[in-house]
Amino acid sequence: MNKKGKITLISLCALAGILLCVGLITGFIINRNLAEAPVVEILDDGGNVFVMTKANESYRGYRFKFTGGGQAFNIDSETNILNLSNEERVKVGENYNISVCYLGEMEGNNSQYSKEITWHSYSYLSAPLIILEDNLISWQEVKGADYYEVYTGNKVTIADTNKISFQNLATGNHDIFVVAYSNNQNLRHSQPSNILRETRITHVLSKVSELELNNHVLSFNSIDVLNYVNVFINGIKREVKVEGIKEGEKYRYRADISAIYESGATIGVAPTADDFNFYNDEIVYLN
């Protein structure tokens, strides 16, 4: 073999060695990346649903893969957390298999996809924004909501529309907020609304009806919740405790007036007013 042939052979061997090294290095890098499969998980903060993985600053981003609901799609993200409540392609009530990989500078430098997790998709209702009007609390209707719970102090009142009268709430000075609910199991209740601090709830009482007297026991109807009434005996006012039973939309009350009864006296009844209950109507007299 001449000198020129020897040089060519050496060059070919050197080139083969370089290619082998490059292949080994490339394989090492690929295998290294493939070995770095992340882990995907679902996080629920009580108001939003997130899919997330551990942050890895060695990569330029994250690719979340969704399959289910008759579709398959990827979401590329610069951050390691996605808010699923904002993703229009995720259909509420469907099952999705979700996995994630790290994104390299080139497609071949991506990591392996994580092990899939299965998630039954749901979302949270939007929180109402409540305002105070004249003896009324109202809010915009929440999409998907079937009813609302109105919290006044430690009492809860159900509203099936987007407003509620003071007449339906407990009297007093209360912090008030509203939570939206749905009968759809895939729509979870909202976060609490804004709070109306130290709101003064008052009632306007209605006059009683169907007044009767039997063995010194007064009976009458009222649409209001009453604990006491004013009983007028010949114009003299006495406060008397009452007991009531709810009958449909009204209450039937009884009051023992034997201690103040006078034979032949004119007897009248009016609800007892106080700082939170106002009565502007006339006294109702026994016929």
C-alpha positions as CSV (number, residue, x, y, z in Angstrom):
1,M,0.0,0.0,0.0
2,N,1.4,3.4,-1.0
3,K,1.6,6.4,1.2
4,K,-1.5,8.0,-0.2
5,G,-3.5,4.9,0.4
6,K,-2.4,4.7,4.0
7,I,-3.4,8.4,4.6
8,T,-6.9,7.7,3.1
9,L,-7.3,4.6,5.3
10,I,-6.3,6.6,8.4
11,S,-8.7,9.4,7.5
12,L,-11.5,7.0,7.0
13,C,-10.8,5.4,10.4
14,A,-10.6,8.8,12.1
15,L,-13.9,9.8,10.5
16,A,-15.5,6.6,11.6
17,G,-14.3,7.2,15.1
18,I,-15.7,10.7,15.1
19,L,-19.1,9.5,13.8
20,L,-19.1,6.7,16.4
21,C,-18.4,9.3,19.2
22,V,-21.0,11.6,17.9
23,G,-23.5,8.7,17.8
24,L,-22.6,7.7,21.3
25,I,-22.9,11.2,22.6
26,T,-26.2,11.8,20.7
27,G,-27.5,8.5,22.0
28,F,-26.5,9.4,25.5
29,I,-28.2,12.7,25.3
30,I,-31.4,11.2,23.9
31,N,-31.4,8.4,26.5
32,R,-30.7,11.0,29.2
33,N,-33.7,13.0,28.0
34,L,-35.9,10.0,27.6
35,A,-35.1,9.0,31.1
36,E,-36.3,12.3,32.5
37,A,-40.0,11.6,32.2
38,P,-41.9,14.1,34.4
39,V,-44.9,13.3,36.6
40,V,-48.3,14.9,36.0
41,E,-51.0,15.6,38.7
42,I,-54.3,17.4,39.2
43,L,-54.5,20.2,41.7
44,D,-57.8,21.6,43.0
45,D,-57.8,24.8,45.1
46,G,-61.6,24.8,45.7
47,G,-62.3,27.2,42.9
48,N,-60.2,26.1,40.0
49,V,-58.7,22.9,38.6
50,F,-55.1,22.8,37.5
51,V,-52.9,20.2,35.8
52,M,-49.3,20.5,36.7
53,T,-45.9,18.9,36.8
54,K,-42.6,19.6,38.5
55,A,-40.7,22.6,37.1
56,N,-37.5,21.8,35.1
57,E,-35.4,24.8,34.1
58,S,-33.2,22.6,31.8
59,Y,-36.1,22.7,29.3
60,R,-37.8,25.5,27.5
61,G,-41.4,24.5,28.3
62,Y,-44.0,21.8,28.8
63,R,-46.4,19.9,26.6
64,F,-49.6,18.5,28.1
65,K,-51.3,15.8,26.1
66,F,-55.1,15.2,26.4
67,T,-57.0,12.3,25.0
68,G,-60.7,11.7,25.7
69,G,-64.1,13.0,24.9
70,G,-63.7,12.0,21.3
71,Q,-60.7,14.2,20.8
72,A,-56.9,14.4,21.3
73,F,-54.9,17.6,21.6
74,N,-51.8,19.1,23.1
75,I,-51.3,22.3,25.1
76,D,-47.8,23.8,25.0
77,S,-47.0,26.0,28.0
78,E,-44.1,28.0,29.2
79,T,-45.1,27.3,32.8
80,N,-45.5,24.0,34.6
81,I,-49.1,24.7,35.6
82,L,-52.3,24.9,33.4
83,N,-55.6,26.3,34.7
84,L,-58.1,23.8,33.1
85,S,-61.0,26.2,34.0
86,N,-59.8,28.4,31.2
87,E,-59.3,25.7,28.5
88,E,-62.3,25.7,26.1
89,R,-61.3,22.3,24.6
90,V,-61.8,20.5,27.9
91,K,-65.4,19.4,27.9
92,V,-67.1,19.2,31.3
93,G,-68.3,15.7,32.3
94,E,-65.8,13.8,30.0
95,N,-62.9,11.5,31.1
96,Y,-59.5,12.5,29.9
97,N,-56.1,10.7,29.9
98,I,-53.5,13.3,30.6
99,S,-49.7,13.1,30.3
100,V,-46.9,15.7,30.0
101,C,-43.3,16.0,28.6
102,Y,-40.6,18.6,28.8
103,L,-39.9,20.5,25.7
104,G,-36.4,20.7,24.4
105,E,-35.0,23.3,21.9
106,M,-35.7,20.7,19.1
107,E,-38.4,18.1,18.9
108,G,-36.0,15.3,19.4
109,N,-34.8,16.8,22.6
110,N,-38.1,16.5,24.3
111,S,-38.3,14.2,27.3
112,Q,-40.5,11.1,27.4
113,Y,-44.2,11.6,28.2
114,S,-45.2,10.9,31.8
115,K,-47.4,8.1,32.9
116,E,-51.0,9.0,32.0
117,I,-53.5,9.9,34.7
118,T,-57.3,9.7,34.2
119,W,-59.4,12.7,35.2
120,H,-63.2,13.2,35.1
121,S,-63.5,16.8,34.1
122,Y,-65.5,19.2,36.2
123,S,-65.5,22.9,36.8
124,Y,-66.5,25.5,39.4
125,L,-69.3,28.0,39.0
126,S,-68.3,31.6,39.0
127,A,-68.6,33.5,42.2
128,P,-71.6,35.9,42.4
129,L,-71.0,39.6,42.9
130,I,-73.7,40.9,45.3
131,I,-75.0,44.4,45.8
132,L,-77.2,46.0,48.4
133,E,-80.4,47.7,47.2
134,D,-83.5,49.0,49.0
135,N,-84.4,46.1,51.3
136,L,-83.0,43.8,48.8
137,I,-79.8,41.9,48.0
138,S,-79.2,41.0,44.3
139,W,-76.5,39.6,42.0
140,Q,-76.0,38.7,38.4
141,E,-77.2,35.2,37.5
142,V,-74.4,32.7,37.5
143,K,-74.2,30.5,34.4
144,G,-75.1,26.9,35.3
145,A,-76.4,27.8,38.7
146,D,-79.7,26.3,39.9
147,Y,-79.9,27.9,43.3
148,Y,-78.0,30.1,45.7
149,E,-77.2,29.9,49.4
150,V,-77.4,33.2,51.2
151,Y,-75.5,33.4,54.4
152,T,-76.5,36.0,57.0
153,G,-74.5,35.5,60.2
154,N,-74.9,31.8,61.1
155,K,-78.1,31.3,59.1
156,V,-78.5,30.0,55.6
157,T,-81.4,30.9,53.3
158,I,-82.0,29.3,49.8
159,A,-82.8,31.5,46.9
160,D,-83.8,30.2,43.5
161,T,-83.5,33.6,41.7
162,N,-80.7,36.2,41.7
163,K,-82.2,38.3,44.4
164,I,-83.6,38.0,47.9
165,S,-85.7,40.4,50.0
166,F,-84.8,41.4,53.5
167,Q,-88.2,39.8,54.5
168,N,-86.6,36.3,53.8
169,L,-83.5,36.9,55.9
170,A,-82.8,36.9,59.6
171,T,-83.0,40.3,61.1
172,G,-79.9,41.9,62.8
173,N,-76.6,43.3,61.7
174,H,-74.9,40.6,59.6
175,D,-72.0,39.9,57.3
176,I,-73.7,38.6,54.2
177,F,-72.3,36.5,51.3
178,V,-73.8,34.2,48.6
179,V,-72.6,30.9,47.1
180,A,-73.9,29.5,43.8
181,Y,-74.9,25.8,43.4
182,S,-75.8,23.6,40.5
183,N,-77.7,20.3,40.4
184,N,-75.2,19.2,37.7
185,Q,-72.7,16.9,39.4
186,N,-70.0,18.2,37.0
187,L,-70.5,21.8,38.1
188,R,-69.3,22.4,41.6
189,H,-70.3,25.2,43.9
190,S,-68.8,28.6,43.5
191,Q,-66.4,30.4,45.8
192,P,-68.2,32.8,48.2
193,S,-69.2,36.1,46.8
194,N,-67.9,39.4,48.1
195,I,-69.1,40.2,51.6
196,L,-71.5,42.9,52.6
197,R,-70.1,43.8,56.0
198,E,-72.4,44.6,59.0
199,T,-75.5,44.9,56.9
200,R,-78.6,46.0,58.8
201,I,-81.5,43.6,58.0
202,T,-84.9,44.8,59.0
203,H,-88.5,43.5,58.4
204,V,-91.8,45.3,57.8
205,L,-94.4,43.3,59.7
206,S,-97.8,42.6,58.2
207,K,-101.1,42.8,60.2
208,V,-102.5,39.7,61.6
209,S,-105.7,38.0,60.3
210,E,-108.4,35.5,61.3
211,L,-108.4,36.6,64.9
212,E,-110.3,34.3,67.3
213,L,-110.8,34.0,71.1
214,N,-111.5,30.6,72.7
215,N,-111.3,30.1,76.5
216,H,-108.9,33.1,76.9
217,V,-106.7,31.9,74.1
218,L,-106.2,34.2,71.2
219,S,-105.6,32.6,67.8
220,F,-104.6,34.4,64.6
221,N,-102.6,34.0,61.4
222,S,-99.5,35.9,60.2
223,I,-97.1,35.6,57.3
224,D,-94.3,36.7,59.7
225,V,-92.2,34.9,62.2
226,L,-93.3,36.3,65.6
227,N,-92.3,35.7,69.2
228,Y,-94.4,38.4,70.8
229,V,-97.5,40.5,69.9
230,N,-99.1,43.6,71.4
231,V,-102.5,42.8,72.8
232,F,-104.8,45.8,73.4
233,I,-107.4,45.4,76.2
234,N,-109.7,48.4,76.1
235,G,-106.8,50.4,74.5
236,I,-104.2,49.3,77.0
237,K,-101.2,47.7,75.4
238,R,-99.7,44.5,76.8
239,E,-96.9,42.5,75.3
240,V,-97.7,38.7,75.1
241,K,-95.6,35.8,74.1
242,V,-97.0,33.6,71.2
243,E,-96.4,30.1,69.9
244,G,-96.9,29.3,66.3
245,I,-97.2,26.4,63.8
246,K,-96.4,26.9,60.1
247,E,-99.3,26.1,57.8
248,G,-98.3,26.5,54.2
249,E,-97.1,30.0,53.5
250,K,-98.4,31.4,56.9
251,Y,-98.2,30.7,60.6
252,R,-101.1,30.0,63.0
253,Y,-100.3,31.6,66.4
254,R,-101.8,31.1,69.9
255,A,-101.5,33.4,72.8
256,D,-102.8,32.8,76.4
257,I,-104.3,36.1,77.6
258,S,-106.0,34.8,80.8
259,A,-103.8,37.0,83.0
260,I,-105.0,40.2,81.2
261,Y,-108.4,39.3,79.9
262,E,-111.4,41.4,80.9
263,S,-114.9,40.3,80.2
264,G,-116.6,42.4,77.6
265,A,-113.4,44.3,76.8
266,T,-112.4,45.4,73.3
267,I,-109.5,43.2,72.2
268,G,-107.0,44.1,69.5
269,V,-103.7,42.6,68.3
270,A,-100.7,44.1,66.5
271,P,-97.2,42.6,65.9
272,T,-94.6,43.8,68.3
273,A,-92.1,46.3,66.8
274,D,-88.5,46.6,67.8
275,D,-85.2,47.9,66.4
276,F,-85.3,45.5,63.5
277,N,-89.1,44.9,63.0
278,F,-91.3,47.7,62.0
279,Y,-95.1,47.8,62.0
280,N,-96.9,50.5,60.1
281,D,-100.4,49.0,59.8
282,E,-103.5,49.3,62.0
283,I,-104.5,47.2,65.0
284,V,-106.7,44.3,64.2
285,Y,-109.7,44.0,66.6
286,L,-111.7,40.9,67.6
287,N,-115.2,41.1,66.1
